Structure formats: structure tokens, C-alpha cells
Amino acid sequence: MEVYVCVWGHLALDRLLGMSSDFSLPIPTFPLNTDGIDPSGTNILIERVKITNFDDAVAIKPADKDGKMATCSENIIVRDCEVNFGVGMSIGSVAARESYRCVRNVTFSNITFNRPLKALYIKTNPGSTSSMLPGSGGEITNIVYEDIKINFPIWWNIYIGPQQMKEPDGRGPGCMLYPIDPDCATEPLITIANITLRNIESHSGFLPPGIIRCNETNPCTGINFENVQVHGWWSMFRLNFITEYAHGTVTNSKPHPALDGQSSVFTYLRQWFFHALRDIISGDLTAERTFRYYTELFLDNI
């Protein structure tokens, strides 16, 4: 089976529907909203599919307690697939709801990515519950990515955290420029736990290896790296994963992400750069002190 998004056909459709007078689109219609397969339910098998698109290749959507067919998207296997471009084999987004949105027991295996924008993508979105207690809005648990090859990723290899793109109606954190723009709040109402990455290999990416960002009041637990090898130019500068409030184990993996609940070296570097830049621009006389503080913090965590 093949899922193929035709670039010119999609643009022509935009014109036909009156969304644009020419091929320079002022609204996010293409390449966004070109998902390949978006299943929600239980006991699902997706296999032997070639997907060429520019949004989520496969995105497992949550179910909740209000569902008639399923109250949680679970027991799902996606295997033996090839993805060209695309924004990943994804979970979510999962937004917190009183009805408790849920994705669990999902396995992605034997996947090859060619020039993906993202490859492994787990994303939350803001929401609310009556209690607003950590974890009260939903869960993403027991997810396995295994036997995966990533060739020339354009954006992030691995991304676990707030959804970067806003929803079509404008909802969501909209963290497209993170970490350049550090304003990207994590979601405490969704529990992320027991995420295993096994036998993953990536080559020739533009950006550092990835992001794992969780909330201080509801940290991610059971984030397990087993033989995850990510190669790129950034290794010369000893850059690593951006990690925040993530706990887990690392075995035979390079680089070695900080999964001890602390912020990673790259997070310190980003903090140093933006604090120093802010102070210098504002003419703050403490800029030198800021520079020294974050430089020491960075060096202490190499």
C-alpha cells in the first residue's frame, strides 16, 4: 500500500477552494494537514505501507471515556513501513480532557525514514480538568519504537514534548522556534511513561539529536534508550539531547541523554545564550555576571 501526497495537486486544490490566489499560500494549508494515516481505537495493525507526505506519517490519536468504540487507543502495531519526508511516526497530539484521553501499548517497528522533518514524535497539547491535578487529563504510556533507520533528518530525530505546531483553529503552544524561542510550556496534565527506543540509527541530521521535555510537577518516567545511535556534525561540539524532567535508563547509546530528571547540557547552553543576549540588549550592567554564571553552569555539566 502507498500513501502519496501530490504537492502540485494539493496547491491546485487550495486555489480551487479559493484559499489562495496563487501558489504562495498565506495560510497553513500545505504542507501542513497532509497526514498519512490517523487511527484511533484498539487492536489495530498497520503494515507494509510506503508514505510520502509532509505532516504526520502515522499519528495515533487518543480515545477517551466518552468513546463508543474504545475508551483508549491501545494495542496498536505499525511495522514494515517506509516514510519519505513526513513529520514522524507520532503519538498524538494528546490534549488534557476531563474524559481522560489515552494512548497506550503501541509499537512502531522496522521503519525507514528518508529526509523526515521529524521521525519519532510524541506530542501533548494543553487542556483542562476539574481538578487540574498532574496526570488527571490523560496518558501516553507503554510506547515502543524499535528497529528504525533515519536518513538525513531535516528537523528533530526524536521529539517528546509539547506539540510544536498550532492546531488549525489556533489552539496549542505553537513551539515552532523552540529552542531559539524558549517560550514553550510543557503539559502537566498528561502522564508520559514507559517509552522505549530500541535499535535506532540516524545519520546526517541538521539539528542536534532531539528533545525530551516533561513537566516538573509530572515528570516523564521509564524513558529507556537501548542501542540508540544518532550521528551528526553537532557531536564535534559535544551537543546532546535537550532533556527536562525525564527519568529513565540508557544502554549502549550515543549521545547519552540526561535521563536523571535534570536539564541537559544543551538546555544550559540555551539558557546562557538567551539570558546573556537579553541582558546585553537591555544594557544591563550585570551582563558580565550573567555571562560568567551560565558559562560556569555549562562547564560544570559537560
C-alpha positions as CSV (number, residue, x, y, z in Angstrom):
1,M,0.0,0.0,0.0
2,E,1.2,3.5,-0.7
3,V,0.1,6.9,0.6
4,Y,1.3,9.8,-1.5
5,V,0.6,13.5,-1.2
6,C,0.9,15.3,-4.5
7,V,2.4,18.7,-3.9
8,W,1.0,20.4,-7.0
9,G,-2.3,18.7,-6.7
10,H,-2.6,20.0,-3.1
11,L,-1.7,23.5,-4.1
12,A,-4.2,23.4,-7.0
13,L,-6.9,22.3,-4.6
14,D,-6.2,25.3,-2.4
15,R,-6.7,27.5,-5.4
16,L,-9.9,25.7,-6.4
17,L,-11.4,26.2,-3.0
18,G,-10.5,29.9,-3.0
19,M,-7.9,29.6,-0.3
20,S,-5.2,31.3,-2.3
21,S,-5.0,33.3,-5.4
22,D,-1.6,32.0,-6.3
23,F,0.9,29.3,-5.2
24,S,2.3,31.4,-2.3
25,L,0.0,30.3,0.4
26,P,-0.6,32.8,3.3
27,I,-2.3,30.2,5.4
28,P,-1.0,26.9,6.7
29,T,-2.7,24.5,4.3
30,F,0.3,23.0,2.5
31,P,2.5,21.3,3.6
32,L,0.5,21.0,6.8
33,N,-2.6,18.9,7.3
34,T,-1.3,16.2,4.9
35,D,-1.4,13.4,7.5
36,G,-0.9,9.9,6.1
37,I,-2.9,7.6,8.5
38,D,-4.6,8.8,11.7
39,P,-6.0,5.8,13.6
40,S,-7.9,5.8,16.9
41,G,-9.2,2.6,18.5
42,T,-8.0,-0.8,19.7
43,N,-6.4,-3.8,18.2
44,I,-5.1,-2.1,15.1
45,L,-2.3,-3.4,12.7
46,I,-0.8,-1.1,10.0
47,E,2.0,-2.8,7.9
48,R,3.9,-2.7,4.6
49,V,2.9,0.9,3.8
50,K,5.0,3.5,1.9
51,I,4.1,7.0,2.9
52,T,5.3,10.2,1.2
53,N,3.8,13.3,2.8
54,F,4.6,16.5,4.8
55,D,2.8,16.0,8.1
56,D,2.4,13.1,10.4
57,A,3.1,9.8,8.5
58,V,1.1,7.8,11.1
59,A,-0.4,9.6,14.1
60,I,-2.1,7.5,16.8
61,K,-4.9,9.7,18.0
62,P,-6.3,9.3,21.6
63,A,-9.6,7.9,22.6
64,D,-11.3,8.7,25.9
65,K,-14.1,7.7,28.3
66,D,-16.7,9.2,26.1
67,G,-15.8,6.9,23.2
68,K,-18.4,4.5,21.9
69,M,-15.9,2.0,20.3
70,A,-12.9,2.5,22.6
71,T,-12.0,4.4,25.7
72,C,-8.3,4.3,25.0
73,S,-6.3,3.9,21.8
74,E,-4.3,0.8,22.6
75,N,-2.8,-2.5,21.3
76,I,-1.6,-1.0,18.1
77,I,1.2,-2.1,15.9
78,V,2.8,-0.2,13.0
79,R,5.5,-2.1,11.2
80,D,7.5,-2.6,8.0
81,C,7.0,0.9,6.6
82,E,8.9,3.4,4.6
83,V,8.4,7.2,5.1
84,N,9.6,9.9,2.8
85,F,9.7,13.4,4.3
86,G,6.8,13.4,6.8
87,V,6.6,14.5,10.4
88,G,7.1,11.2,12.0
89,M,5.5,8.1,13.4
90,S,3.6,10.0,16.0
91,I,1.6,9.7,19.1
92,G,-1.0,12.5,19.5
93,S,-1.3,15.1,19.9
94,V,-2.9,14.3,23.3
95,A,-4.7,17.2,24.9
96,A,-5.8,17.0,28.5
97,R,-9.6,16.4,29.0
98,E,-11.9,15.6,31.9
99,S,-12.8,12.4,29.9
100,Y,-9.1,11.3,30.2
101,R,-7.5,11.0,26.8
102,C,-5.4,7.9,26.4
103,V,-2.9,6.2,24.1
104,R,-1.1,3.1,25.4
105,N,0.5,-0.2,24.2
106,V,1.7,1.0,20.8
107,T,4.7,-0.5,18.9
108,F,6.4,1.0,15.8
109,S,8.9,-1.4,14.3
110,N,11.1,-1.8,11.2
111,I,10.6,1.7,9.9
112,T,12.9,3.5,7.4
113,F,12.7,7.3,7.2
114,N,14.2,9.3,4.3
115,R,14.7,13.0,4.9
116,P,11.9,13.3,7.6
117,L,11.1,16.6,9.3
118,K,10.7,14.5,12.4
119,A,11.0,10.8,12.9
120,L,9.9,9.7,16.4
121,Y,7.3,12.2,17.7
122,I,5.3,12.1,20.9
123,K,3.3,15.3,21.5
124,T,1.0,16.8,24.1
125,N,-1.3,19.8,23.9
126,P,-2.8,22.0,26.7
127,G,-6.2,21.3,28.2
128,S,-8.0,21.3,31.5
129,T,-9.7,19.1,34.0
130,S,-11.9,19.9,37.0
131,S,-9.1,19.0,39.5
132,M,-6.2,20.3,37.4
133,L,-4.0,17.7,39.2
134,P,-0.9,16.4,37.4
135,G,-1.9,13.4,35.2
136,S,-5.6,13.9,35.6
137,G,-6.2,14.7,31.9
138,G,-4.7,11.6,30.2
139,E,-1.8,9.4,29.5
140,I,0.8,8.3,26.9
141,T,2.2,5.0,28.2
142,N,3.9,1.8,27.0
143,I,5.1,3.0,23.7
144,V,7.9,1.2,21.8
145,Y,10.0,2.4,18.8
146,E,12.3,-0.3,17.6
147,D,14.5,-1.3,14.6
148,I,14.3,2.1,13.0
149,K,16.7,3.8,10.5
150,I,16.6,7.6,10.0
151,N,18.4,9.0,6.9
152,F,19.2,12.7,6.8
153,P,16.6,14.1,9.2
154,I,15.7,17.7,8.3
155,W,14.4,18.7,11.8
156,W,14.4,16.6,15.0
157,N,15.2,12.9,15.1
158,I,13.4,12.3,18.4
159,Y,10.9,14.7,19.9
160,I,8.9,14.1,23.1
161,G,7.1,17.1,24.5
162,P,4.6,19.9,23.6
163,Q,3.3,19.9,20.1
164,Q,5.4,22.4,18.0
165,M,2.7,23.3,15.5
166,K,-0.6,25.1,16.5
167,E,-3.8,23.4,15.7
168,P,-5.7,24.7,12.5
169,D,-8.0,26.7,14.8
170,G,-5.0,28.4,16.5
171,R,-5.0,26.3,19.7
172,G,-1.8,24.8,21.1
173,P,1.5,26.1,22.4
174,G,3.0,26.8,19.0
175,C,6.6,26.0,19.8
176,M,7.9,26.0,16.2
177,L,11.0,28.0,17.1
178,Y,12.0,26.2,20.2
179,P,14.7,26.3,21.5
180,I,15.5,29.6,19.7
181,D,12.4,30.9,21.4
182,P,12.4,29.3,24.8
183,D,8.7,30.0,25.5
184,C,7.3,26.5,25.2
185,A,5.3,25.3,28.2
186,T,5.1,21.6,29.0
187,E,1.9,19.9,29.9
188,P,1.5,18.5,33.5
189,L,-2.0,17.0,33.0
190,I,-0.8,14.3,30.6
191,T,1.3,11.5,32.0
192,I,4.1,10.2,29.8
193,A,5.7,6.9,31.0
194,N,7.4,3.8,29.7
195,I,8.7,4.9,26.4
196,T,11.3,2.6,24.9
197,L,13.6,3.4,22.0
198,R,15.5,0.3,20.8
199,N,17.9,-0.2,17.9
200,I,17.5,3.3,16.4
201,E,20.1,4.6,14.0
202,S,20.2,8.1,12.5
203,H,22.7,9.7,10.1
204,S,23.5,13.2,8.8
205,G,20.9,15.4,10.6
206,F,20.8,19.2,10.6
207,L,19.9,19.7,14.2
208,P,21.2,18.1,17.5
209,P,19.8,14.7,18.2
210,G,16.4,15.5,19.8
211,I,14.2,16.8,22.6
212,I,12.6,15.1,25.6
213,R,10.8,17.7,27.7
214,C,8.4,16.9,30.5
215,N,6.8,18.9,33.4
216,E,8.3,19.5,36.8
217,T,5.1,18.5,38.5
218,N,4.6,15.4,36.4
219,P,8.0,14.2,35.1
220,C,8.3,11.5,32.4
221,T,9.3,8.1,33.8
222,G,10.6,5.0,32.2
223,I,12.2,6.7,29.2
224,N,14.5,3.9,28.0
225,F,17.2,4.2,25.4
226,E,18.6,0.8,24.2
227,N,21.2,1.0,21.4
228,V,20.2,4.4,20.1
229,Q,22.9,5.7,17.8
230,V,22.5,9.3,16.5
231,H,25.2,10.7,14.3
232,G,25.7,14.3,13.1
233,W,28.0,17.3,12.9
234,W,26.9,18.5,16.3
235,S,28.9,15.7,18.0
236,M,32.0,17.7,17.4
237,F,30.7,20.3,19.8
238,R,29.5,17.7,22.3
239,L,25.9,18.8,22.0
240,N,23.3,16.4,23.3
241,F,19.6,15.9,23.7
242,I,17.6,18.7,25.3
243,T,16.1,17.0,28.3
244,E,13.9,18.3,31.1
245,Y,12.3,16.3,34.0
246,A,12.8,13.0,32.3
247,H,13.8,9.8,34.1
248,G,14.9,6.6,32.6
249,T,17.8,4.3,31.6
250,V,20.4,4.5,28.8
251,T,22.2,1.4,27.4
252,N,24.8,1.4,24.6
253,S,23.6,4.7,23.2
254,K,25.3,7.7,21.8
255,P,24.9,10.5,22.6
256,H,23.9,9.7,26.2
257,P,20.8,11.7,27.1
258,A,20.5,13.0,30.6
259,L,17.6,11.0,31.9
260,D,18.1,11.8,35.6
261,G,15.4,14.4,35.9
262,Q,17.9,17.3,35.4
263,S,18.2,19.7,32.5
264,S,20.7,18.7,29.8
265,V,23.9,20.5,28.8
266,F,22.3,21.9,25.7
267,T,19.5,23.4,27.9
268,Y,22.1,25.1,30.0
269,L,23.8,26.4,26.9
270,R,20.5,27.8,25.6
271,Q,19.7,29.4,28.9
272,W,23.2,31.0,29.0
273,F,22.9,32.4,25.5
274,F,19.4,33.9,25.8
275,H,20.0,35.3,29.2
276,A,23.3,36.9,28.2
277,L,21.8,38.2,25.0
278,R,18.8,39.7,26.8
279,D,21.0,41.5,29.3
280,I,23.3,42.8,26.7
281,I,20.5,44.2,24.5
282,S,18.8,45.8,27.6
283,G,22.1,47.4,28.6
284,D,22.1,45.6,31.9
285,L,25.3,46.2,33.7
286,T,25.1,42.7,35.2
287,A,25.6,41.1,31.7
288,E,29.1,40.1,32.5
289,R,27.9,38.4,35.7
290,T,25.2,36.6,33.8
291,F,27.8,35.5,31.2
292,R,30.1,34.1,33.9
293,Y,27.3,32.4,35.7
294,Y,25.9,30.5,32.8
295,T,29.4,29.7,31.4
296,E,30.3,28.1,34.7
297,L,26.9,26.3,34.8
298,F,27.5,24.9,31.3
299,L,31.1,23.8,32.1
300,D,30.0,22.1,35.3
301,N,27.6,20.0,33.4
302,I,29.8,18.8,30.5
